[in-house]
Amino acid sequence: METSPNDPRDAWYVDSRCINCDVARQLAPGLIREAEGRSEIVRRPENDAELRKLYAAALACPTRSIHAPGRRIDPALDPFPLALDERLLLCGHNSRLTAGANSYLLRRPSGTMMMVETPRWSEQLAARYEALGPVTDVLLTHRDHVAHGRAYADRFGARLWIHEGDLDAAPDADAVLRGLEPTEIAPGVLAFPVPGHTAGSVLYVADQRYCFTGDSFYWSRTDQDLAVAESVTWYSIEELAASLARVAADDRLRFEWVLPGHGDRRRLPAEEMRARLRKLAERTATLRPRPIDFTAVRW
């Protein structure tokens, strides 16, 4: 696609409200990078596919910090919910109230769906997601991501899930996970308590394929491996290490996709993911508490 020197696509920029949540960089790699604790545009888009990536990044950005002066974002260019595979969709429209956490829709064999974490609240967005099928459950991984859970659960007529360790953040939850043992919450869907990032952090694993990790671990583009955000582990890095060691040894925890709230996604063969998770547990066991510093995350 040819562009002129005055093409408005040259003017894309990120404003000072950026909170370095990494969402835009996940959606427009090569076009947006991290610099001094915030995102910045690297270069203008060179074709329509790259332009669409920038629009997706702009629409997902929780602070609406990505701009192209002279060009309004056409709602028809909104790609969300964005299919990641035949059963999995990325909701987009991340919320400032969850620090920009990613949220997902998971199709079930019954034709229903589950929402894992939540995007910003909007009646229009809720209707868009529900048009894909009835949503039976809204799964919260931990206290940092509860902001819109009740609103979406009520809109869908769905059950809202959380672990008892973080129940004070969502005391009106409909279903409460307890203890440390895995719980089957629906056919093919297991909840694994993993205290560490918070006292009530949970992994949800579906169909031995999808692992929704909240903020317990993620795929680091910097390290090209699974990683923990040790600088934003609010509760206990030692507890997180113990949790990871426990679930890494559990044969019921099998997955191909790592799907975090913060940090990048990745799909690998299940055996490779299992081996990487064991090594992550070993590395995490060597870590010690450190001051909270969101800018220190190795995205």
PESUL-V561917 format. One record per residue. N is the residue number from 1. RES is the residue in one small letter. OMEGA is omega in radians with two decimals (* if undefined). Layout:
N/RES/OMEGA
N/RES/OMEGA
This chain:
1/m/3.14
2/e/3.07
3/t/3.12
4/s/3.13
5/p/-3.11
6/n/-3.12
7/d/-3.11
8/p/3.10
9/r/3.07
10/d/-2.95
11/a/3.10
12/w/3.09
13/y/3.11
14/v/-3.09
15/d/-2.98
16/s/3.12
17/r/-3.11
18/c/-3.14
19/i/3.07
20/n/-3.11
21/c/3.07
22/d/-3.07
23/v/-3.09
24/a/-3.12
25/r/3.06
26/q/-3.03
27/l/-3.12
28/a/3.12
29/p/-3.10
30/g/3.11
31/l/3.14
32/i/3.13
33/r/3.06
34/e/3.08
35/a/3.10
36/e/3.03
37/g/3.05
38/r/3.11
39/s/3.01
40/e/3.10
41/i/-3.12
42/v/-3.06
43/r/3.10
44/r/3.07
45/p/-3.07
46/e/-3.14
47/n/-3.08
48/d/-3.14
49/a/3.12
50/e/3.09
51/l/3.12
52/r/3.09
53/k/3.12
54/l/3.07
55/y/3.11
56/a/3.12
57/a/-3.13
58/a/-3.10
59/l/3.11
60/a/-3.04
61/c/-3.06
62/p/3.14
63/t/-3.12
64/r/-3.04
65/s/-3.06
66/i/-2.99
67/h/2.95
68/a/-3.10
69/p/-3.13
70/g/-3.13
71/r/3.05
72/r/-3.13
73/i/3.14
74/d/3.12
75/p/3.13
76/a/3.14
77/l/3.12
78/d/-3.08
79/p/-2.99
80/f/0.01
81/p/-3.01
82/l/-3.12
83/a/3.02
84/l/2.88
85/d/-2.98
86/e/-3.14
87/r/-2.93
88/l/3.12
89/l/3.05
90/l/-3.04
91/c/-3.04
92/g/3.09
93/h/-3.08
94/n/-3.02
95/s/3.02
96/r/-3.08
97/l/3.02
98/t/-3.10
99/a/3.08
100/g/-3.10
101/a/3.02
102/n/3.06
103/s/-2.96
104/y/2.94
105/l/-3.11
106/l/3.09
107/r/3.09
108/r/-3.13
109/p/-3.13
110/s/-3.06
111/g/3.08
112/t/3.11
113/m/2.95
114/m/3.01
115/m/3.11
116/v/-2.92
117/e/-3.10
118/t/2.97
119/p/3.06
120/r/-3.11
121/w/3.04
122/s/3.08
123/e/-3.14
124/q/3.10
125/l/3.13
126/a/3.12
127/a/3.13
128/r/3.14
129/y/-3.08
130/e/3.12
131/a/3.14
132/l/-3.13
133/g/-3.13
134/p/3.12
135/v/-3.04
136/t/-3.03
137/d/2.98
138/v/-3.03
139/l/3.08
140/l/-3.11
141/t/-3.13
142/h/-2.95
143/r/-3.07
144/d/-2.97
145/h/-3.03
146/v/-2.84
147/a/-3.04
148/h/-3.07
149/g/-3.10
150/r/-3.12
151/a/3.14
152/y/3.13
153/a/3.12
154/d/-3.14
155/r/-3.11
156/f/-2.96
157/g/-3.03
158/a/3.03
159/r/3.09
160/l/-3.05
161/w/2.98
162/i/3.09
163/h/-3.12
164/e/3.14
165/g/3.11
166/d/-3.05
167/l/-3.14
168/d/3.10
169/a/3.11
170/a/-3.03
171/p/3.12
172/d/3.09
173/a/-3.11
174/d/-3.09
175/a/-3.04
176/v/3.05
177/l/-3.07
178/r/3.06
179/g/-3.08
180/l/-3.10
181/e/3.05
182/p/-3.13
183/t/3.03
184/e/-3.07
185/i/3.08
186/a/3.13
187/p/3.11
188/g/-3.09
189/v/-3.13
190/l/3.02
191/a/3.12
192/f/3.05
193/p/-3.13
194/v/3.13
195/p/-3.14
196/g/3.06
197/h/2.91
198/t/-3.12
199/a/-3.06
200/g/-3.14
201/s/-3.06
202/v/2.88
203/l/3.00
204/y/-3.09
205/v/-3.08
206/a/2.96
207/d/-3.09
208/q/-3.05
209/r/-3.02
210/y/3.08
211/c/3.12
212/f/-2.89
213/t/-3.06
214/g/3.09
215/d/-3.12
216/s/2.98
217/f/-3.03
218/y/3.05
219/w/-3.14
220/s/3.05
221/r/3.13
222/t/-3.08
223/d/-3.03
224/q/-3.11
225/d/2.99
226/l/-3.10
227/a/2.97
228/v/3.10
229/a/-3.02
230/e/-3.09
231/s/3.05
232/v/3.02
233/t/-2.96
234/w/-2.97
235/y/-3.08
236/s/3.08
237/i/3.08
238/e/3.09
239/e/3.11
240/l/3.10
241/a/3.13
242/a/3.13
243/s/-3.12
244/l/3.10
245/a/-3.13
246/r/-3.08
247/v/3.11
248/a/3.13
249/a/-3.07
250/d/-3.09
251/d/3.13
252/r/-3.13
253/l/3.07
254/r/-3.14
255/f/3.06
256/e/-3.10
257/w/2.88
258/v/-2.97
259/l/-3.06
260/p/2.95
261/g/3.08
262/h/-3.07
263/g/-2.99
264/d/3.08
265/r/3.05
266/r/3.03
267/r/3.11
268/l/3.06
269/p/-3.03
270/a/-3.13
271/e/3.09
272/e/3.09
273/m/-3.14
274/r/3.13
275/a/3.13
276/r/3.13
277/l/3.10
278/r/3.12
279/k/3.08
280/l/3.11
281/a/3.13
282/e/3.13
283/r/-3.10
284/t/3.13
285/a/3.13
286/t/-3.06
287/l/3.09
288/r/-3.11
289/p/3.10
290/r/3.14
291/p/3.11
292/i/-3.14
293/d/-3.10
294/f/-3.09
295/t/-3.11
296/a/3.14
297/v/3.11
298/r/-3.11
299/w/*
